[in-house]
């Protein structure tokens, strides 16, 4: 006898009104269960033939009409059977004859599923709501699921009896995706940093994060993505240094300025673009995390760092090194990432990150031209180091949004970085955007490349640290050129090295030519100063 | 009269014809379904008759298809559990065991036993319900558990 049931909750108070579909070959059981379900205040309906039911259920699932939670009912209570049922995805195994109390409790499976779905959706608030209301509201469509309604979608509790086999495929159920908001990602990064990047495990992260509705699985998958992202960044950085191209190619220009810059960036080959993208991804991520994280502390930290850097070109801060190495995309992005994520612990974070970078200082510069110049930059690098994080993060995020055509900064910012990296485009855009945003890069700006960015950072430095930096920047325009020249690799390095600071945002390596850069720099200078004052960056 | 009915039922339980599931069914019975238990039992007998026929047919084949027999019996067992037919159910279990070891004779013997229990229960339950109907719904409501 096979039976399966599904239920869709009603808007009445959960679990009352749970609709259960019972599928069984045995009409006697169907009748009994119908009655029992009624007694539980569930609503039962039966279909009868197993095959027909399965077809119907599958169809309903496809049509997103039902979610399925499966329970197996059988007269056979052997462990092997039970295991088989569970293996096939059954939430529960009910032994025939079925007792009322067992039936009364099947709603827990639906509820649990709901909770998971809600968690997967952005906005754990809905989960809280759900908890408060005992899940009743969840039964309404859509609205609680992070604003992502699935109208008509009903939770179904499938009781599937498998004397012979288990029907009803719970895997066809849709699960709400967890949206990693900036805030959430911030917590995540914080937790990761606290634990130590290498030793981190999802359970520990989960505990540290202290987000009640988050599951270990959510954290685990996010951690995986994060790790992939970092390794990709590293790879890209390496590639970038070798390629020396600027990749940011298609940053969807949020501003006109950003656009052109982006366009130029795109000139690089795909690889570089990819690299860029990954770098950019950092920004959004950083931005987002940063945005939410205590920007102030970060900024302060950064400021401190900056000043430190300013003091010594060869500051002990690994950042410097990392910047130099910028080519090590991995190091930089990592650092950036670290910054953004570890809201207060960033300096620490960076250090480990920096180590790898240290080895590749010239890499970034290698790219094409003027490696020596790059080193000089180091001194400047410290300047970049500071800030880039969180302050502009909001901006960056914001800008990114523009590119993405999304309004809010980052509710999904954290998550998208990963995806963006894959896409490549968006992430880049983010970076560029952020930079642009900070700098208020206007389209009219002659900058087509990131070189505008360079000047900006310098300007920032001046604000942050001292005029000396700015001087450096302008005194050695060739630096900039060099930097810029290195192309995306460098640019990305910069970005990575110099975490987007509030003013600068992320500096995306844009394609640029040195000459332009110089020109731009000077022009920037003018722009920057006023901009800096206002905290805006006009590119 | 009520007491008679109660005794009747108690006897059935004591003799192991019925088990707790029957009580569950009675609990499900209410004003909305005053004859719920009887309906269920009737349904059981109607449906299980078909199953018994299938098993009989399968038993006449040679050699015996034990897996099929076991499958059929599994259904029958589940069905029997729905009304709490305790003795019938235990015969089912035995039958399945014989199938598992490939004991054809054992299967056939057990099946005969099963049919006997099945028929006996049917008769007893029929009497019970007849009596209950005579007494009337009030008595049913006062049934002892």
Interface residues (C-beta under 8 A of the other chain):
Chain A: X1 X25 X26 X27 X28 X29 X31 X32 X35 X36 X39 X74 X75 X76 X96 X97 X99 X100 X161 X163 X164
Chain B: X20 X21 X24 X25 X27 X28 X33 X36 X39 X40 X43 X44 X47 X48 X71 X74 X75 X77 X78 X79 X81 X82 X83 X84
